[in-house]
């Protein structure tokens, strides 16, 4: 009599499933990728050249005479920047960013027909709110904890000056890149990931306290502590 081999195959399958199942469950229960992130830290904003505008006297019956020349600069110094980001795809994050600096606007007056050269300056509260994207492809990873990224965005510029009595608005843009440096995490940690974000960018301004709407670029460096959930 020929006996069926099906029970033997079933037994082998059951044993194999018993060996594979714990590994599959462990992978399924592994910590998922972070979906949200926050970052905050100091930011240095460099000097932006706002150029200038000549003062001219209109003569009668025609023509003009230049009275003096002006040239303005906006120095940002050290401020603070923060962001809230959400994962859009595996390698792309979208984020909202806020930046604040106590800047200084300086105007240099030269070639005055009646007075020597002089410089006038005033404090400017410089606020930027932007929306942007952060791209972090796996090919840019450097080791187990360092990941390089590129970023860019645009937003709203608000500048308060003249002892807080005048408001100028405009647009802001930025493009740059940097590195995410993750810290070692405990398995039972509150956050899925934490570490430092180092970023270098070109910040461009359109409008605000400038005399016209041409883009003015300034360098910026941001260092932040980030937490991912």
Rosetta blueprint (number, residue, H / E / L):
1 X L
2 X L
3 X L
4 X L
5 X L
6 X H
7 X H
8 X H
9 X H
10 X H
11 X H
12 X H
13 X H
14 X H
15 X H
16 X H
17 X H
18 X H
19 X H
20 X H
21 X H
22 X H
23 X H
24 X H
25 X H
26 X H
27 X H
28 X H
29 X L
30 X L
31 X L
32 X L
33 X L
34 X L
35 X L
36 X E
37 X E
38 X E
39 X E
40 X E
41 X E
42 X E
43 X E
44 X E
45 X E
46 X E
47 X E
48 X E
49 X E
50 X E
51 X E
52 X L
53 X L
54 X L
55 X E
56 X E
57 X E
58 X E
59 X L
60 X L
61 X L
62 X L
63 X L
64 X E
65 X E
66 X E
67 X E
68 X E
69 X E
70 X E
71 X E
72 X E
73 X E
74 X E
75 X E
76 X E
77 X E
78 X E
79 X E
80 X E
81 X E
82 X E
83 X E
84 X E
85 X E
86 X E
87 X E
88 X L
89 X L
90 X L
91 X L
92 X E
93 X E
94 X E
95 X E
96 X E
97 X E
98 X E
99 X E
100 X E
101 X E
102 X E
103 X E
104 X E
105 X E
106 X E
107 X E
108 X E
109 X E
110 X E
111 X L
112 X L
113 X L
114 X L
115 X L
116 X L
117 X L
118 X E
119 X E
120 X E
121 X E
122 X E
123 X E
124 X E
125 X E
126 X E
127 X E
128 X E
129 X E
130 X E
131 X E
132 X E
133 X E
134 X E
135 X E
136 X L
137 X L
138 X H
139 X H
140 X H
141 X E
142 X E
143 X L
144 X L
145 X L
146 X E
147 X E
148 X E
149 X E
150 X E
151 X E
152 X E
153 X E
154 X E
155 X E
156 X E
157 X E
158 X E
159 X E
160 X E
161 X E
162 X L
163 X L
164 X L
165 X L
166 X E
167 X E
168 X E
169 X E
170 X E
171 X E
172 X E
173 X E
174 X E
175 X E
176 X E
177 X E
178 X E
179 X E
180 X E
181 X E
182 X E
183 X L
184 X L
185 X L
186 X L
187 X L
188 X L
189 X L
190 X L
191 X L
192 X L
193 X E
194 X E
195 X E
196 X E
197 X E
198 X E
199 X E
200 X E
201 X E
202 X E
203 X E
204 X E
205 X E
206 X E
207 X E
208 X L
209 X L
210 X L
211 X L
212 X L
213 X L
214 X L
215 X L
216 X E
217 X E
218 X E
219 X E
220 X E
221 X E
222 X E
223 X E
224 X E
225 X E
226 X E
227 X E
228 X E
229 X L
